[in-house]
Amino acid sequence: MNRLVLSATLVERGAVRYTPAGLPVIDCRLQHASTLTEDGQSRQVSVEVKALAIGAITRPLSALALGDAALYAGFIAAARNGRGWLFHITELTPVASEPPAVP
C-alpha cells in the first residue's frame, strides 16, 4: 500500500497551472516537525516535503495561507525529473490553530 498521512504547515505554494487535459495543478512544500519515539528514545524530527495537488483538491489548498497547519493524505510517486519522490495530495483537512492565551 502506498499511503502517506502527514501533519504539516504549508511553507510554499506555486501558482495554479493546468495539465494538457485542463486539470488545475499546484506545486507546494510542506514542513513537518515533531518529537517521536524510536526504539524507546525521544527523537526530534523535521522534514520538508515537495508536494503536488491535482484537480479539485487544489481549491482547499489555495484557501490555506502560508504557515497554516493541515493534515495531508495522499501517495508518493517518482518526481517528474526521476530524482527523488513527490507527495501527491489527495485529501486535506485544515487544523484550527490555538487561539492566543489571554493573560
MOPAC internal coordinates of N, CA, C and O (Angstrom, degrees):
PM7 1SCF
backbone

  N    0.0000 0     0.00 0     0.00 0    0    0    0
  C    1.4519 1     0.00 0     0.00 0    1    0    0
  C    1.5249 1   108.77 1     0.00 0    2    1    0
  O    1.2310 1   120.23 1   -42.01 1    3    2    1
  N    1.3018 1   117.17 1   137.99 1    3    2    1
  C    1.4582 1   124.01 1   179.48 1    5    3    2
  C    1.5226 1   107.40 1  -116.04 1    6    5    3
  O    1.2310 1   120.28 1   -87.02 1    7    6    5
  N    1.3319 1   117.07 1    92.98 1    7    6    5
  C    1.4611 1   122.11 1  -178.50 1    9    7    6
  C    1.5171 1   108.01 1  -144.37 1   10    9    7
  O    1.2310 1   120.66 1   -48.62 1   11   10    9
  N    1.3205 1   116.34 1   131.38 1   11   10    9
  C    1.4612 1   122.16 1   178.37 1   13   11   10
  C    1.5211 1   108.11 1  -126.31 1   14   13   11
  O    1.2310 1   120.63 1   -47.75 1   15   14   13
  N    1.3246 1   116.39 1   132.25 1   15   14   13
  C    1.4624 1   122.89 1   173.27 1   17   15   14
  C    1.5151 1   106.12 1  -122.73 1   18   17   15
  O    1.2310 1   120.43 1   -52.55 1   19   18   17
  N    1.3306 1   116.78 1   127.45 1   19   18   17
  C    1.4575 1   121.22 1  -172.47 1   21   19   18
  C    1.5186 1   110.32 1  -141.61 1   22   21   19
  O    1.2310 1   120.37 1   -51.93 1   23   22   21
  N    1.3328 1   116.89 1   128.07 1   23   22   21
  C    1.4671 1   119.86 1   169.59 1   25   23   22
  C    1.5204 1   105.67 1   -87.82 1   26   25   23
  O    1.2310 1   120.92 1   -50.47 1   27   26   25
  N    1.3233 1   115.85 1   129.53 1   27   26   25
  C    1.4646 1   119.49 1  -174.14 1   29   27   26
  C    1.5178 1   110.48 1  -158.95 1   30   29   27
  O    1.2310 1   121.68 1   -13.97 1   31   30   29
  N    1.3320 1   114.38 1   166.03 1   31   30   29
  C    1.4534 1   120.18 1   172.81 1   33   31   30
  C    1.5277 1   108.41 1  -106.77 1   34   33   31
  O    1.2310 1   121.24 1   -32.24 1   35   34   33
  N    1.3021 1   115.23 1   147.76 1   35   34   33
  C    1.4588 1   122.11 1   177.71 1   37   35   34
  C    1.5264 1   108.33 1   -80.47 1   38   37   35
  O    1.2310 1   119.88 1   -63.86 1   39   38   37
  N    1.3386 1   117.83 1   116.14 1   39   38   37
  C    1.4596 1   120.24 1  -177.33 1   41   39   38
  C    1.5279 1   113.02 1  -109.19 1   42   41   39
  O    1.2310 1   120.17 1   163.26 1   43   42   41
  N    1.3168 1   117.28 1   -16.74 1   43   42   41
  C    1.4686 1   120.66 1   177.89 1   45   43   42
  C    1.5219 1   108.48 1  -156.09 1   46   45   43
  O    1.2310 1   121.05 1   -41.36 1   47   46   45
  N    1.3381 1   115.60 1   138.64 1   47   46   45
  C    1.4624 1   120.24 1   177.63 1   49   47   46
  C    1.5199 1   108.38 1  -140.64 1   50   49   47
  O    1.2310 1   121.04 1   -53.87 1   51   50   49
  N    1.3246 1   115.62 1   126.13 1   51   50   49
  C    1.4562 1   120.62 1   177.52 1   53   51   50
  C    1.5215 1   111.22 1   -80.80 1   54   53   51
  O    1.2310 1   121.31 1    -6.37 1   55   54   53
  N    1.3088 1   115.11 1   173.63 1   55   54   53
  C    1.4624 1   120.97 1   176.89 1   57   55   54
  C    1.5252 1   109.68 1   -72.44 1   58   57   55
  O    1.2310 1   121.07 1   -26.63 1   59   58   57
  N    1.3093 1   115.57 1   153.37 1   59   58   57
  C    1.4631 1   120.10 1   176.24 1   61   59   58
  C    1.5247 1   108.66 1   -66.54 1   62   61   59
  O    1.2310 1   121.34 1   -48.62 1   63   62   61
  N    1.3284 1   115.05 1   131.38 1   63   62   61
  C    1.4630 1   121.02 1   172.62 1   65   63   62
  C    1.5115 1   106.59 1  -125.34 1   66   65   63
  O    1.2310 1   120.01 1    -4.00 1   67   66   65
  N    1.3110 1   117.58 1   176.00 1   67   66   65
  C    1.4623 1   120.74 1  -175.51 1   69   67   66
  C    1.5242 1   111.56 1  -129.96 1   70   69   67
  O    1.2310 1   120.91 1   -37.47 1   71   70   69
  N    1.3275 1   115.87 1   142.53 1   71   70   69
  C    1.4605 1   121.66 1   175.59 1   73   71   70
  C    1.5246 1   108.27 1   -74.28 1   74   73   71
  O    1.2310 1   119.49 1   -13.91 1   75   74   73
  N    1.3338 1   118.58 1   166.09 1   75   74   73
  C    1.4668 1   120.11 1   175.26 1   77   75   74
  C    1.5402 1   112.66 1   -57.23 1   78   77   75
  O    1.2310 1   120.81 1   154.34 1   79   78   77
  N    1.3399 1   116.05 1   -25.66 1   79   78   77
  C    1.4691 1   120.12 1   178.42 1   81   79   78
  C    1.5314 1   112.19 1   -84.06 1   82   81   79
  O    1.2310 1   120.29 1   178.71 1   83   82   81
  N    1.3405 1   117.04 1    -1.29 1   83   82   81
  C    1.4622 1   121.07 1   177.60 1   85   83   82
  C    1.5142 1   115.47 1    89.97 1   86   85   83
  O    1.2310 1   119.73 1  -170.66 1   87   86   85
  N    1.3281 1   118.12 1     9.34 1   87   86   85
  C    1.4695 1   120.36 1   178.22 1   89   87   86
  C    1.5235 1   110.18 1   -80.95 1   90   89   87
  O    1.2310 1   120.04 1   -42.59 1   91   90   89
  N    1.3516 1   117.53 1   137.41 1   91   90   89
  C    1.4659 1   119.50 1   176.53 1   93   91   90
  C    1.5290 1   110.27 1   -71.78 1   94   93   91
  O    1.2310 1   121.14 1   -34.92 1   95   94   93
  N    1.3398 1   115.43 1   145.08 1   95   94   93
  C    1.4642 1   123.03 1   179.92 1   97   95   94
  C    1.5192 1   108.66 1  -135.57 1   98   97   95
  O    1.2310 1   120.79 1   -42.67 1   99   98   97
  N    1.3329 1   116.09 1   137.33 1   99   98   97
  C    1.4653 1   121.15 1   174.16 1  101   99   98
  C    1.5228 1   108.37 1  -130.02 1  102  101   99
  O    1.2310 1   120.61 1   -53.55 1  103  102  101
  N    1.3257 1   116.43 1   126.45 1  103  102  101
  C    1.4605 1   122.86 1   171.82 1  105  103  102
  C    1.5311 1   107.03 1   -91.33 1  106  105  103
  O    1.2310 1   120.30 1   -38.27 1  107  106  105
  N    1.3320 1   117.02 1   141.73 1  107  106  105
  C    1.4566 1   119.88 1   179.32 1  109  107  106
  C    1.5188 1   110.67 1  -152.30 1  110  109  107
  O    1.2310 1   121.16 1    -6.67 1  111  110  109
  N    1.3232 1   115.38 1   173.33 1  111  110  109
  C    1.4660 1   122.45 1   174.58 1  113  111  110
  C    1.5251 1   107.19 1  -127.47 1  114  113  111
  O    1.2310 1   121.42 1   -42.46 1  115  114  113
  N    1.3164 1   114.89 1   137.54 1  115  114  113
  C    1.4551 1   122.34 1   179.56 1  117  115  114
  C    1.5221 1   108.97 1  -117.72 1  118  117  115
  O    1.2310 1   120.30 1   -36.56 1  119  118  117
  N    1.3310 1   117.04 1   143.44 1  119  118  117
  C    1.4650 1   122.51 1   178.76 1  121  119  118
  C    1.5259 1   108.88 1  -118.70 1  122  121  119
  O    1.2310 1   121.01 1   -51.51 1  123  122  121
  N    1.3301 1   115.68 1   128.49 1  123  122  121
  C    1.4646 1   121.84 1   176.81 1  125  123  122
  C    1.5218 1   108.51 1  -121.76 1  126  125  123
  O    1.2310 1   120.87 1   -42.54 1  127  126  125
  N    1.3292 1   115.95 1   137.46 1  127  126  125
  C    1.4678 1   121.44 1   174.07 1  129  127  126
  C    1.5206 1   108.15 1  -143.62 1  130  129  127
  O    1.2310 1   120.66 1   -46.15 1  131  130  129
  N    1.3329 1   116.34 1   133.85 1  131  130  129
  C    1.4625 1   120.48 1   179.02 1  133  131  130
  C    1.5204 1   109.79 1  -162.19 1  134  133  131
  O    1.2310 1   121.45 1    -7.62 1  135  134  133
  N    1.3263 1   114.83 1   172.38 1  135  134  133
  C    1.4531 1   122.12 1   172.26 1  137  135  134
  C    1.5191 1   107.09 1  -111.70 1  138  137  135
  O    1.2310 1   120.48 1   -56.79 1  139  138  137
  N    1.3210 1   116.68 1   123.21 1  139  138  137
  C    1.4556 1   123.00 1  -178.04 1  141  139  138
  C    1.5221 1   109.65 1  -122.22 1  142  141  139
  O    1.2310 1   120.87 1   -13.66 1  143  142  141
  N    1.3127 1   115.95 1   166.34 1  143  142  141
  C    1.4580 1   120.99 1   176.35 1  145  143  142
  C    1.5206 1   108.57 1  -108.24 1  146  145  143
  O    1.2310 1   121.17 1   -52.69 1  147  146  145
  N    1.3295 1   115.36 1   127.31 1  147  146  145
  C    1.4650 1   121.76 1   177.35 1  149  147  146
  C    1.5217 1   108.04 1  -129.19 1  150  149  147
  O    1.2310 1   120.35 1   -60.80 1  151  150  149
  N    1.3064 1   116.94 1   119.20 1  151  150  149
  C    1.4569 1   123.04 1  -179.41 1  153  151  150
  C    1.5271 1   111.42 1    52.69 1  154  153  151
  O    1.2310 1   121.23 1  -138.24 1  155  154  153
  N    1.3434 1   115.25 1    41.76 1  155  154  153
  C    1.4568 1   121.06 1   177.41 1  157  155  154
  C    1.5082 1   115.77 1    80.43 1  158  157  155
  O    1.2310 1   119.86 1  -178.87 1  159  158  157
  N    1.3289 1   117.86 1     1.13 1  159  158  157
  C    1.4615 1   121.91 1  -178.33 1  161  159  158
  C    1.5277 1   110.66 1  -114.53 1  162  161  159
  O    1.2310 1   120.30 1   -39.68 1  163  162  161
  N    1.3375 1   117.03 1   140.32 1  163  162  161
  C    1.4655 1   120.73 1   174.55 1  165  163  162
  C    1.5162 1   109.84 1   -71.35 1  166  165  163
  O    1.2310 1   121.32 1   -38.37 1  167  166  165
  N    1.3052 1   115.08 1   141.63 1  167  166  165
  C    1.4677 1   119.84 1  -179.13 1  169  167  166
  C    1.5218 1   109.24 1  -141.33 1  170  169  167
  O    1.2310 1   120.76 1   -49.92 1  171  170  169
  N    1.3264 1   116.15 1   130.08 1  171  170  169
  C    1.4575 1   122.00 1   174.51 1  173  171  170
  C    1.5253 1   107.79 1   -79.92 1  174  173  171
  O    1.2310 1   120.48 1   -52.67 1  175  174  173
  N    1.3197 1   116.69 1   127.33 1  175  174  173
  C    1.4605 1   121.37 1  -179.02 1  177  175  174
  C    1.5233 1   108.37 1  -122.34 1  178  177  175
  O    1.2310 1   120.96 1   -47.64 1  179  178  177
  N    1.3194 1   115.78 1   132.36 1  179  178  177
  C    1.4573 1   121.47 1   176.16 1  181  179  178
  C    1.5162 1   107.69 1  -142.43 1  182  181  179
  O    1.2310 1   120.64 1   -48.75 1  183  182  181
  N    1.3207 1   116.39 1   131.25 1  183  182  181
  C    1.4561 1   120.20 1  -178.68 1  185  183  182
  C    1.5259 1   109.85 1  -148.13 1  186  185  183
  O    1.2310 1   120.95 1   -36.38 1  187  186  185
  N    1.3201 1   115.78 1   143.62 1  187  186  185
  C    1.4530 1   121.83 1   172.87 1  189  187  186
  C    1.5244 1   106.64 1  -111.62 1  190  189  187
  O    1.2310 1   120.73 1   -49.13 1  191  190  189
  N    1.3241 1   116.21 1   130.87 1  191  190  189
  C    1.4569 1   122.15 1  -173.11 1  193  191  190
  C    1.5198 1   110.43 1  -120.64 1  194  193  191
  O    1.2310 1   120.66 1   -48.04 1  195  194  193
  N    1.3435 1   116.35 1   131.96 1  195  194  193
  C    1.4609 1   120.75 1   171.36 1  197  195  194
  C    1.5194 1   107.38 1   -77.23 1  198  197  195
  O    1.2310 1   120.32 1   -45.88 1  199  198  197
  N    1.3200 1   116.99 1   134.12 1  199  198  197
  C    1.4593 1   120.56 1  -177.48 1  201  199  198
  C    1.5236 1   110.27 1  -137.63 1  202  201  199
  O    1.2310 1   121.78 1   -13.96 1  203  202  201
  N    1.3384 1   114.20 1   166.04 1  203  202  201
  C    1.4567 1   122.39 1  -175.40 1  205  203  202
  C    1.5188 1   107.70 1  -145.87 1  206  205  203
  O    1.2310 1   120.38 1   -42.96 1  207  206  205
  N    1.3234 1   116.88 1   137.04 1  207  206  205
  C    1.4655 1   121.94 1   174.43 1  209  207  206
  C    1.5243 1   107.77 1  -122.97 1  210  209  207
  O    1.2310 1   120.74 1   -46.51 1  211  210  209
  N    1.3309 1   116.19 1   133.49 1  211  210  209
  C    1.4685 1   121.55 1  -179.24 1  213  211  210
  C    1.5219 1   109.11 1  -127.66 1  214  213  211
  O    1.2310 1   120.43 1   -46.44 1  215  214  213
  N    1.3105 1   116.78 1   133.56 1  215  214  213
  C    1.4600 1   121.35 1   174.70 1  217  215  214
  C    1.5154 1   112.95 1    87.37 1  218  217  215
  O    1.2310 1   120.80 1    34.77 1  219  218  217
  N    1.3330 1   116.07 1  -145.23 1  219  218  217
  C    1.4648 1   122.64 1  -173.33 1  221  219  218
  C    1.5257 1   113.41 1   -60.29 1  222  221  219
  O    1.2310 1   119.59 1   151.89 1  223  222  221
  N    1.3203 1   118.39 1   -28.11 1  223  222  221
  C    1.4649 1   121.48 1  -178.68 1  225  223  222
  C    1.5378 1   111.53 1   -66.07 1  226  225  223
  O    1.2310 1   120.07 1   165.11 1  227  226  225
  N    1.3337 1   117.46 1   -14.89 1  227  226  225
  C    1.4639 1   119.52 1   178.04 1  229  227  226
  C    1.5326 1   111.55 1   -67.30 1  230  229  227
  O    1.2310 1   120.03 1   153.92 1  231  230  229
  N    1.3431 1   117.55 1   -26.08 1  231  230  229
  C    1.4786 1   119.55 1   179.65 1  233  231  230
  C    1.5202 1   112.14 1   -63.69 1  234  233  231
  O    1.2310 1   119.18 1   124.73 1  235  234  233
  N    1.3481 1   119.17 1   -55.27 1  235  234  233
  C    1.4747 1   117.24 1   178.82 1  237  235  234
  C    1.5262 1   112.84 1   -65.69 1  238  237  235
  O    1.2310 1   119.60 1   150.28 1  239  238  237
  N    1.3266 1   118.37 1   -29.72 1  239  238  237
  C    1.4566 1   120.48 1   177.06 1  241  239  238
  C    1.5303 1   110.11 1   -66.90 1  242  241  239
  O    1.2310 1   120.27 1   140.75 1  243  242  241
  N    1.3180 1   117.08 1   -39.25 1  243  242  241
  C    1.4667 1   121.32 1   177.85 1  245  243  242
  C    1.5189 1   112.01 1   -64.91 1  246  245  243
  O    1.2310 1   120.16 1   151.41 1  247  246  245
  N    1.3357 1   117.31 1   -28.59 1  247  246  245
  C    1.4647 1   121.50 1  -177.81 1  249  247  246
  C    1.5311 1   112.45 1   -76.77 1  250  249  247
  O    1.2310 1   119.81 1   161.51 1  251  250  249
  N    1.3318 1   117.98 1   -18.49 1  251  250  249
  C    1.4640 1   120.67 1   179.01 1  253  251  250
  C    1.5225 1   110.57 1   -75.19 1  254  253  251
  O    1.2310 1   120.89 1   -36.20 1  255  254  253
  N    1.3108 1   115.91 1   143.80 1  255  254  253
  C    1.4650 1   121.15 1   172.94 1  257  255  254
  C    1.5220 1   108.30 1   -90.87 1  258  257  255
  O    1.2310 1   120.67 1   -26.55 1  259  258  257
  N    1.3186 1   116.32 1   153.45 1  259  258  257
  C    1.4612 1   119.25 1   174.69 1  261  259  258
  C    1.5279 1   108.05 1   -57.66 1  262  261  259
  O    1.2310 1   120.51 1   -44.93 1  263  262  261
  N    1.3266 1   116.63 1   135.07 1  263  262  261
  C    1.4565 1   121.73 1  -177.98 1  265  263  262
  C    1.5195 1   113.37 1    94.23 1  266  265  263
  O    1.2310 1   119.94 1   168.71 1  267  266  265
  N    1.3354 1   117.72 1   -11.29 1  267  266  265
  C    1.4666 1   120.68 1   178.18 1  269  267  266
  C    1.5247 1   110.23 1   -71.90 1  270  269  267
  O    1.2310 1   121.05 1   -37.70 1  271  270  269
  N    1.3272 1   115.59 1   142.30 1  271  270  269
  C    1.4631 1   121.93 1   177.52 1  273  271  270
  C    1.5249 1   109.71 1   -92.64 1  274  273  271
  O    1.2310 1   121.33 1   -32.66 1  275  274  273
  N    1.3276 1   115.06 1   147.34 1  275  274  273
  C    1.4603 1   120.76 1   176.96 1  277  275  274
  C    1.5160 1   109.21 1  -156.11 1  278  277  275
  O    1.2310 1   121.19 1   -15.25 1  279  278  277
  N    1.3125 1   115.32 1   164.75 1  279  278  277
  C    1.4523 1   122.42 1   172.77 1  281  279  278
  C    1.5233 1   105.88 1  -103.49 1  282  281  279
  O    1.2310 1   120.91 1   -61.27 1  283  282  281
  N    1.3246 1   115.86 1   118.73 1  283  282  281
  C    1.4648 1   122.46 1  -176.85 1  285  283  282
  C    1.5265 1   108.82 1  -108.14 1  286  285  283
  O    1.2310 1   120.37 1   -39.05 1  287  286  285
  N    1.3290 1   116.90 1   140.95 1  287  286  285
  C    1.4596 1   121.50 1   175.17 1  289  287  286
  C    1.5188 1   107.59 1  -133.94 1  290  289  287
  O    1.2310 1   120.88 1   -29.95 1  291  290  289
  N    1.3309 1   115.92 1   150.05 1  291  290  289
  C    1.4562 1   120.47 1   179.53 1  293  291  290
  C    1.5039 1   110.72 1   171.10 1  294  293  291
  O    1.2310 1   120.94 1    32.27 1  295  294  293
  N    1.3245 1   115.81 1  -147.73 1  295  294  293
  C    1.4591 1   120.97 1  -177.79 1  297  295  294
  C    1.5177 1   110.03 1  -139.30 1  298  297  295
  O    1.2310 1   120.94 1   -14.70 1  299  298  297
  N    1.3286 1   115.80 1   165.30 1  299  298  297
  C    1.4588 1   122.53 1  -179.64 1  301  299  298
  C    1.5212 1   108.77 1  -106.21 1  302  301  299
  O    1.2310 1   121.05 1   -42.88 1  303  302  301
  N    1.3373 1   115.59 1   137.12 1  303  302  301
  C    1.4624 1   121.57 1   176.53 1  305  303  302
  C    1.5297 1   108.02 1  -139.52 1  306  305  303
  O    1.2310 1   120.93 1   -15.81 1  307  306  305
  N    1.3213 1   115.83 1   164.19 1  307  306  305
  C    1.4608 1   120.50 1   177.21 1  309  307  306
  C    1.5278 1   109.39 1   -63.96 1  310  309  307
  O    1.2310 1   120.92 1   -36.82 1  311  310  309
  N    1.3241 1   115.85 1   143.18 1  311  310  309
  C    1.4653 1   120.71 1   175.93 1  313  311  310
  C    1.5252 1   109.21 1   -66.72 1  314  313  311
  O    1.2310 1   120.81 1   -23.86 1  315  314  313
  N    1.3166 1   116.06 1   156.14 1  315  314  313
  C    1.4673 1   121.32 1  -177.58 1  317  315  314
  C    1.5249 1   113.33 1   -56.82 1  318  317  315
  O    1.2310 1   120.63 1   145.93 1  319  318  317
  N    1.3311 1   116.40 1   -34.07 1  319  318  317
  C    1.4661 1   119.80 1  -179.00 1  321  319  318
  C    1.5274 1   112.17 1   -85.11 1  322  321  319
  O    1.2310 1   120.43 1  -178.65 1  323  322  321
  N    1.3335 1   116.78 1     1.35 1  323  322  321
  C    1.4629 1   120.45 1   178.83 1  325  323  322
  C    1.5149 1   114.44 1    82.24 1  326  325  323
  O    1.2310 1   120.08 1   178.68 1  327  326  325
  N    1.3215 1   117.45 1    -1.32 1  327  326  325
  C    1.4648 1   121.93 1   179.77 1  329  327  326
  C    1.5211 1   109.44 1  -104.61 1  330  329  327
  O    1.2310 1   120.68 1   -58.68 1  331  330  329
  N    1.3084 1   116.30 1   121.32 1  331  330  329
  C    1.4556 1   119.88 1   176.24 1  333  331  330
  C    1.5197 1   112.62 1    75.03 1  334  333  331
  O    1.2310 1   121.51 1    20.09 1  335  334  333
  N    1.3309 1   114.72 1  -159.91 1  335  334  333
  C    1.4482 1   120.05 1  -177.71 1  337  335  334
  C    1.5201 1   110.38 1  -133.89 1  338  337  335
  O    1.2310 1   121.18 1   -13.85 1  339  338  337
  N    1.3244 1   115.34 1   166.15 1  339  338  337
  C    1.4540 1   123.37 1  -176.45 1  341  339  338
  C    1.5226 1   107.96 1  -134.69 1  342  341  339
  O    1.2310 1   120.06 1   -47.69 1  343  342  341
  N    1.3104 1   117.49 1   132.31 1  343  342  341
  C    1.4581 1   123.61 1   178.37 1  345  343  342
  C    1.5218 1   108.05 1   -85.80 1  346  345  343
  O    1.2310 1   120.01 1   -64.26 1  347  346  345
  N    1.3324 1   117.58 1   115.74 1  347  346  345
  C    1.4632 1   123.11 1   176.71 1  349  347  346
  C    1.5246 1   108.28 1   -91.28 1  350  349  347
  O    1.2310 1   120.20 1   -67.32 1  351  350  349
  N    1.3291 1   117.22 1   112.68 1  351  350  349
  C    1.4588 1   122.60 1  -177.74 1  353  351  350
  C    1.5321 1   109.03 1   -80.03 1  354  353  351
  O    1.2310 1   120.84 1   -54.23 1  355  354  353
  N    1.3333 1   116.00 1   125.77 1  355  354  353
  C    1.4656 1   120.28 1   177.09 1  357  355  354
  C    1.5272 1   111.92 1  -117.47 1  358  357  355
  O    1.2310 1   120.48 1   162.31 1  359  358  357
  N    1.3410 1   116.69 1   -17.69 1  359  358  357
  C    1.4668 1   121.99 1   178.44 1  361  359  358
  C    1.5266 1   108.64 1  -141.35 1  362  361  359
  O    1.2310 1   120.94 1   -32.93 1  363  362  361
  N    1.3254 1   115.80 1   147.07 1  363  362  361
  C    1.4646 1   120.87 1  -178.53 1  365  363  362
  C    1.5203 1   108.12 1  -146.80 1  366  365  363
  O    1.2310 1   120.63 1   -52.78 1  367  366  365
  N    1.3265 1   116.40 1   127.22 1  367  366  365
  C    1.4593 1   121.65 1   175.96 1  369  367  366
  C    1.5193 1   108.12 1  -125.23 1  370  369  367
  O    1.2310 1   119.69 1   -70.47 1  371  370  369
  N    1.3419 1   118.19 1   109.53 1  371  370  369
  C    1.4655 1   119.34 1   178.03 1  373  371  370
  C    1.5238 1   110.66 1   -60.09 1  374  373  371
  O    1.2310 1   121.05 1   -34.48 1  375  374  373
  N    1.3348 1   115.59 1   145.52 1  375  374  373
  C    1.4619 1   121.80 1   178.00 1  377  375  374
  C    1.5162 1   106.82 1  -109.61 1  378  377  375
  O    1.2310 1   120.91 1   -57.65 1  379  378  377
  N    1.3285 1   115.87 1   122.35 1  379  378  377
  C    1.4690 1   120.05 1  -179.99 1  381  379  378
  C    1.5215 1   108.96 1   -65.76 1  382  381  379
  O    1.2310 1   120.73 1   -46.66 1  383  382  381
  N    1.3134 1   116.20 1   133.34 1  383  382  381
  C    1.4620 1   119.56 1   177.49 1  385  383  382
  C    1.5291 1   108.54 1   -79.53 1  386  385  383
  O    1.2310 1   121.43 1   -25.80 1  387  386  385
  N    1.3100 1   114.88 1   154.20 1  387  386  385
  C    1.4588 1   121.03 1   179.68 1  389  387  386
  C    1.5262 1   108.83 1   -69.68 1  390  389  387
  O    1.2310 1   120.15 1   -43.47 1  391  390  389
  N    1.3324 1   117.33 1   136.53 1  391  390  389
  C    1.4695 1   118.40 1   174.76 1  393  391  390
  C    1.5132 1   109.62 1   -67.97 1  394  393  391
  O    1.2310 1   119.93 1   -29.99 1  395  394  393
  N    1.3292 1   117.75 1   150.01 1  395  394  393
  C    1.4626 1   119.27 1  -178.85 1  397  395  394
  C    1.5353 1   110.31 1   -63.51 1  398  397  395
  O    1.2310 1   121.21 1   -35.16 1  399  398  397
  N    1.3265 1   115.30 1   144.84 1  399  398  397
  C    1.4688 1   120.76 1   179.10 1  401  399  398
  C    1.5114 1   109.85 1   -69.24 1  402  401  399
  O    1.2310 1   120.92 1   -39.39 1  403  402  401
  N    1.3138 1   115.86 1   140.61 1  403  402  401
  C    1.4654 1   120.63 1   178.68 1  405  403  402
  C    1.5136 1   107.80 1   -96.35 1  406  405  403
  O    1.2310 1   120.48 1   -57.22 1  407  406  405
  N    1.3475 1   116.69 1   122.78 1  407  406  405
  C    1.4790 1   119.12 1  -179.21 1  409  407  406
  C    1.5035 1   112.54 1   -70.88 1  410  409  407
  O    1.2310 1   120.10 1   180.00 1  411  410  409

